[in-house]
Amino acid sequence: MTSKITRIMTRDGSARVHIIESSAIVNEAIRIHGTAPTATAALGRLLTASSMIGCMLGEKTDALTVTVDGDGDAGKLIVSSDWLGNVRGYIENPLANPPPKRNGKLDVGAAVGHGMMRVIRDCGGSEPHIGSVELISGEIAEDIAAYFAQSEQVPTLCALGVLVGKNGDCIGAGGIIIQLLPFADESMIEKLEKNAERLTDVSGIFSRYAETGKANMFVADIALDGIEYDLFDEIEVEYKCTCSRERTGNAVHSIGKKEALSLIAESVSEGKPPVIEVGCRFCGNNYVFTEADIEEMFANDGKDNNDNNKK
């Protein structure tokens, strides 16, 4: 299953809006990482936000990485997105699950703790754009808004939510990012801020309307109540890992033949199979390389050099 991002522009050009119903993405993250409820909410919110930010990128080769590095039980969270908004994510401690708040809601802020958020936009230049901000609350939405305000000087409203069912699955997830554009009308700002107060239970809204296929537009009608807007487009996105045996093999090749064979020998000395095993922390796939694989991997190195010398 896929999730859907809806992109909207206010008719007067004051703001652009991104909305995503992300329960399919979050459930795939649960399946891969086996997350406890609060860890699910933390990773799910970051996946949700990063998907919307990712689809703000301009070119097919652009990429986004958002890292939340707090001192809470969840440890480090890392999410990557492509230019369409397809995402993959990792949480250092998938079993992080502190006691809920007094109101019964999951305490994501406690799981994440205090620390930093780093956003890396790789847009093909000589150096990627890197922005870092101190975590405001660890609840993710406020931290995303703070990043845009402090690092990119873009006034931003952000609401994120992940509703976890009794069986540990995600029964509702999604989010909205509203960004003011230059010369935004003051009356528009007041309306947006007032409407945002009605989005405190955004996960519940997505849960109630997900099956209709129109959850994004229900959220849009709440966030943009009294504001004329136009639907720009809709994009289907998913939890999508980019790892492959070829890419992993390139990483093994980069350490050199001597070191690769040394790792195999070390594995044997520890009573393990004579292989190099490389796991992907984003999707859980394991790639195994035998000694024969290593020999084949480096077999053409000398030949390529000789061919170049003959030219």
Secondary structure by P-SEA (a helix, b strand, c coil): cbbbbbbbbcccccbbbbbbbcaaaaaaaaaaccccaaaaaaaaaaaaaaaaaaaaccccccbbbbbbbccccccbbbbbbccccccccccccccccccccccccccccccccccbbbbbbbccccccbbbbbccccccaaaaaaaaaaccccccbbbbbbbbbccccccccccbbbbbbcccccaaaaaaaaaaaaaccaaaaaaaaccccccaaaaaaaaaaccbbbbbcbbbbbcccccccaaaaaaaaaaacaaaaaaaaaaaaaaccccbbbbbbcccbbbbbbcaaaaaaaacaaaaaaaaaaac
